[in-house]
Amino acid sequence: MFAVAMGSGFLLHSHLAHADDYTDLLDILRAKGSLTQTEYDGLLAKHLHHAHPVTPRTRTAAARRGSAAETTARIQPGDSRRPYAPPPPDSLSLLAQAQDAAARAQASAQDARQALLSTRSAMNSDSVVRVAKYVPGKGITIKAGQIDINFSGFVNGFYTFNSPGGGTPVAGGVSTGASGFDTSSVRNGLLPAGLLVKLSTTQDGLDLSANFGFYPGLDNNNPGAFNANSGGSAVGLGTAGLDVRQVFATVGNKDIGTFKVGRDLGLFGGDAILNDATLLSVGSTGSNANPANTSLGRIGVGYVYADWIPQISYASPVYHGLQGTIGIFQPLDEFNFAGSGYSATNVQHSSPMVQGKVTYDFDVGSLKGRIWSSFLVEHQQHLLGAAIASQSSRSTTAVAGDIGTKLTYGRLEGVAYYYYGSGLGTTGLFFDGLSQSGRKRDSEGYYVQAAYKIFPRLKVVGSYGVSNLYQAPGESIPLMVRRNESEVGAAYFTLTDWLTLMAEYAHTRSAAHGPDHNSDNTVSAGAAIFF
């Protein structure tokens, strides 16, 4: 507007003003966006037509700007010396038109700014659904107002060839060496497929989440004692099994810790399986002729399966890398896994199972690590067994503890783990943990594992593990399993952020308290997508 005022003053007080003075002003207003092209052309045409006689200079200026002034000039009849020009209009009228055009342009700009602010405000509204930036390995997050909905999961498949090494059956053993024939399968590994859904938000300073984990298998489901984890059925018209392992909610924050209610992985033995390299591959098959939803991996040959258990637990805030977790869990029955009445059982519990864990994460220069230790306690009542004299009153308390560590130094990674239990059993929680008379059997086991990244995308892994089950005092069952062990070697190639290719060899052996023993060899190759 300062430029408009200066230009108009110059027009009013200088009789020697040239045509370009006003047109230069119009040029400035158009460049600043105060005039539209149509308004500019109209004002310029009026000025060049009425303000001054047509001269070579104005004719050149009009031609340069594409003006129609020359075509609108009129020549009076009988005058051959100069074109006719009517008296100049009021300069204040021209100024008013320019000011009006500038005001309209400013109002339009204000409307545009207001529309932009309104759009930005609407994008932050709770009614707008948008997708967060994708981070590999963190799943896909949809933000619906104040709620984050995260989808993550994996799909895997392997060709697995199992060849028995011979031997005789072992009650409670995990080797397939006594089967007598080779088997081929297309199957899942220790992980089935999985779809994980998490809804999370923050309300009144509390972080809240609802979690669901759906784990379908590849092979036909044949429900038994272990439901979707029972051996499959390789016949036509079968369907895969669905294992709903996770259904839980969490409440808390970094200051008060986190409470969990629902079904999730147990604390005792949980870190052992999560750090096991065979979690991504196959390991010991357990069964290959009729595959279940999962293989065994290193379950029963280095640790007891932590399992997915209904629980109410509390995890403390992390303090200098240290965190504690404790909870009450659905009690599980003692189970006769070996068969033939070798182990006592029970189906009654007046108190919950209790589990707890302590973890410590640390960095020392280039060395990163975690140390963990967990425990389990469960009271077993009204035991049932062939050698129990009074089955209505016999009871016992099963206890177990473990310790483990994972260390990472550059491209090298190592894991070491050990557990001990009394009444715990082997392979699964409380599998063959009690003798026929209801006495507790001790058990222990360990595994060691080393991994090295040859290249950033190629990692090789080797591991060895053992699970031992000892007989109770006064017990003598030669056919009962004494030891399960295995060696595993594997290579993992990360082809993309999602896709990993795998190849693995596993050798598994089972030995009884008597002379019986057997072994098998397994080769697997496959791929998995993680998103």
PyMOL commands that set and color helices and strands:
alter all, ss='L'
color gray80, all
select helices_A, chain A and resi 2-13+19-31+37-50+56-64+69-72+91-123+227-229+270-274+277-279
alter helices_A, ss='H'
color red, helices_A
select strands_A, chain A and resi 129-131+140-144+147-167+183-187+194-203+206-220+240-253+257-265+308-315+322-329+353-364+367-380+396-409+412-422+442-455+458-469+481-494+499-512+517-530
alter strands_A, ss='S'
color yellow, strands_A
deselect
rebuild
show_as cartoon
